[in-house]
Amino acid sequence: MKIAAPLRAPDELEPLARAGAGEVFCGVLDLGARPDYFPNGRSQPSANLASFRELEQVAALGRARGVAVMFCANAPQGRVQTGWLKDDILRACAAGVSGIVLADHCLLPWAARQAPGLTLAMGTLSPALNRPTLDLLAGCGAKRVVLERLLTLAEIAGLTAHARGLGLKTEVLIATACVHINAFCHYHQLHARWEGDLQALTRGPYAPCRQPQQIEVWDAGRPLGARAAAAAQPWGFCALCSLPQLQEAGVAYIKVPGRENPIEERLRRVSMVRRCLLDREAGPRLHREFLGRDCSWQDCQHYEVYARRRGES
């Protein structure tokens, strides 16, 4: 199982690799050239590389360090912007990246023809929820898929086994990111004019998905687990205790999100996941260290793990 980590500057590759990342993913954003074009899931300039020259540097550093470099082209586009996105993908291929992360299923056949040797991965805006989706993506040329975040561990294991038969690898996101990202999100392309005031985004009205929602469950004594917690606490989930089960299920990649975060925070998250992979029992301790509180069902991404620890059926 490899850890995939977000990168936004060439000099970050080496420390991320030392922390445990076997792969990095990054985008390129030049608002000076096309101010209304946002080619990936992060529209803040500080969350992206500044140029394809920097991407070439990252790709070269990745080859020297044995770290795969994935180029993010993972945002839906209109007709004109799709042409620009194709140009960016070709430039990324020329820069020497290991693969491309896409959001648009329709681009898969084209990308498979243009870059037959690269890994084509579907990103978090096009997650796999069932076997027909896996069949479709494999038939279009995908080599990797991200699984819908609200699947149970049993569902993840079943889909990973089916994906393996299709020649697909699966990945799962972890570590306190937005649980609503695995869908067509109308808020994922926040305008660049908000750059530098990210805290304001949590106060709305621009990002209502960041606001905790009140929910009710039929039986307060038997909480609905991660499916309910995701709606109540979109930024607070944790899947550290699930890592051993995900590894046993054959999940190939654990993706640590957060390109907008400072490098210190990203290094801490990657190190946390690596430590948990090395120690199956470290989840609760690392949860306390990372989130500053003990495990609870509201925080648990896979409630069955929390229930098992408590001896529940």
N, C-alpha and C positions, 0 to 999 in steps of 0.2 A: 504494500500500500504506500503510495507516494503522497506527500503533502504539496499542494499547489498554493502558492502565495502571491498576493498582489504586489506589483512593482510599478514605480512611477519615475525612477531615475536610474541611469546606468550604474552609479556607485552603490546602489542598494542590492545588486545581485549577490555579491560576495557575502555580506552579512546575513542575508536571507538563506543562502546555501549553508552557511555555518550553523544557523539556527535549526536547520532540518528540512528546508524546502528542497524537493527534488524537481520542482517545476515552478516557473513564475508566469504570470499572465499580465499583460499590459496593453494599453491603447495609445494612440497618437492623436493629439488634438491641436490644431493650429487655427485659432479663431481669427487670426489676422487674414488668412487666405479665404476662409469661408465662414463668416461669423454666425450663420444660422444652420450650420451642419454639425450634428453631434453623432459621430459614427459608432459610439459604444455606450455602455450603460453608465458611464460617468461623464457628466458634462462640465465638471469643474476642471479648468486647466491644470490645477495643481495635482489632480488625480491621474494625469496622463503624462506620457513623454511629450516633449515639445516638438519633435521632428522625427522623420524617418532615418536621419543620420544617427540620432540617439538609439533608434531601434536596431540599426546595424551594430552599434556598439554592444547593446545588450545581447544580441544574438551571438556575437563573437565571444563575449564573456561567458555566455551559457555553454557554448561548445567547449571552451577551454575547461570549464568547471564541471561538465557533465550534467548540466541543468537544462531541461527543456524550456523553451520560450514560446508561449502561446500569444498570438496577436488577437486582441479583442475587436471584433466587428459585430458586436452583439446587441444592436439596437435596430428595431424596425425602421424602414425608410420609405419615403415616397418615391415616385418613379424617377425623378431627376436625381435625387440623393442616392438612389440605388446604383446609378452609374458611377457616382463619385465613390461609393463604397467598394464597388468592384475595382476601381483604380487603386484604392488604398490596399485592397487585398493583394493585388498583383505587386504593388510596391513592397508589401510585407514579405511576400514570397521571395522577391529579389534581395531583400535584406537578410534572408537566411533564417527565418523563424522555423520552429519545429511544427507549428500547427496554427489553425485559425479557429476562433470561437465565434459561432454564428447565432443569430436569433431567427432568421428567416429560412424556413424549410425550403422555399423555392430557390434559394441560392445554392443549396447543397449540390445538385447535379452539375451546375456550372463550375463551382469550386473544385469538385472532384476531377473534372476534366482539366482545369487549369493547374492544379497542384496535386497530381496523383501520388506523390510521395509524402505529403504532409498529413498530419492528423487533423481531421475535421471534427470538431466537437460542437454539440448544441448547448447553448448557454442557458442561464436561468430563466430567460423569457420564453424558452421552448422546452420545458421539462417533459420527461417521460412519466406518464401516469399508469400506462397499461401496456399489454403485449402488442396490440395493433400499432401503437405509436412506435414501439421499438422496431417492428417489422418495416414500417414506412421509412423510418430514418435510416435503417441499415440498407434498404433498397435504394435510397437516394444517395448513398455514399458516405454517411456518417461513420466515424470510427469510435466515437465516444458520446455518451449522453449523461446529462445530469438528471437525477431522479427527483421527482416532486418531493418537497420537504415534509409534507404531512403524511407520507406513507408510513405504515408501521414497519418494524424490523422484519416481520414475516413477509410482508409485501415486498420489501426491498430485496430480501433473499430470493424470492420467487422471480422477480423481474431481472435480477442480476444473473440468475441461472439461465433464463431465457435469452438475455442479451449475449451471454457467453456463446451460446449456440449460433448466434448470428454474427459472431466476430466483433461484437461491440464491448467496450469497457464502460463501466459505470462510475459515476462520481457522486458524492454527497457533500453538501455544504455543512459547515459546523461553525460554532463559536460566535454566538450572539450577533447575528445579522438580522436584517428585516425578514421576517417569516413570510411576508406577503409578496416577496420578489418573484416567486415561481408562478407567474401569471402575467397577463398583459397589464403592466403597471402604467397608469397615466401620470405618475409622479416621478418616474425614474430619470427623466431628462430635465432636471431642474436647471433653470436658465443660469447662464454663467454670470449674470449681473449680481447674483447672490454670493458669488465667490468672496470668501473672507468673512462671511457672517453665517457660518454653518449652524451656529446655535439658534439663530433666528428661524431656521427651517423647522425646528422642533416645536415652535410656538404657533405655527400657522399664520394666516390661513392657507399658505402655499402647500403645505404637506400634511393634510389631515390624516394620512395613513400613519403618521408618527405619533398620533394622539392615542393613549390607551383607551380602549373601548370597554364599556360595561357589558357584561354578559350574565346570563342566568343558566343554570343547569337544572335538570329535572330532579336530581337527587344530590343534595349538597354533600351527603356522606360518601358518595361515589363519584368523584369529579371526572369529567370527561377526558382529562389528561391533556396531552399536547395539542389536540385539535381545538379544545376550548381555550387552553392557555395561549395559543397563538393569536387568537382574536383579542384576548384580554391584555396581553403583554407582548406586542410585536417585536420588541428589541431585546427581550430578556431570556430567550431560550438557550439551552445548553444540551449538547449531545456527547459530552466527554465520556460518560459511563457507557455509551453505546458503541464506542470505538472497537472493543474486542468483538462484538457481534457483527459489526459492519465488516471487519477484517475477515472473520470466519465466513461471512456470506459471499466473499469474493469481490467486494467493492474495491476498485483499483486506485481511486483518488479521493482524498479528503481535501476539499477546497476551503481555504480560510479567506473569507471576504473582507472588504474594507480598504479599497484603494484610496479612499479619501482620508484615511487615518495617518497620523505621523508614523515614521518608520519605527520608532521605539515601540509603539503599540502593536504594529504588525509583527515585529520580531518577538514580542512577548506572546502573542497568540500562536505563532508558529512553534515557538519553544514549548508552550503549554501542550499543544497537540502532540508534539514529538515525545514529550515526557509521558504523556498518557498512553501512547502506543508502546512505550517501553515498559510501563507498569500498569497492568490491567486494573489494579485496585486504586489507582491514584485519582480517579475521577472526582469523588466528593471533596478530597483535599484540594485539588486544583480548582474546582468550582469555587470553594471558599476563598482561595487565594486570588482568583481572577475576578470574581463578581463581588467578593466581600460579604457573602452570606452563605448559609448552609443550603444544601439542596432542598428543593420543594417541588411539588407536582406542578406548580405554575411555571417553573423554570425548565422542566424536563421535556426535551424534544420527543423522546420516546418513552411514554408513560409506563410501558410494560417493564422497562428496566427499573424505574423507581419503585413500581409495585413489587417487583421481585425482591428488591433489597429490603422492603418492609415486610416481606412474607405474605403479601396479598396474592390471591388467586387471579 
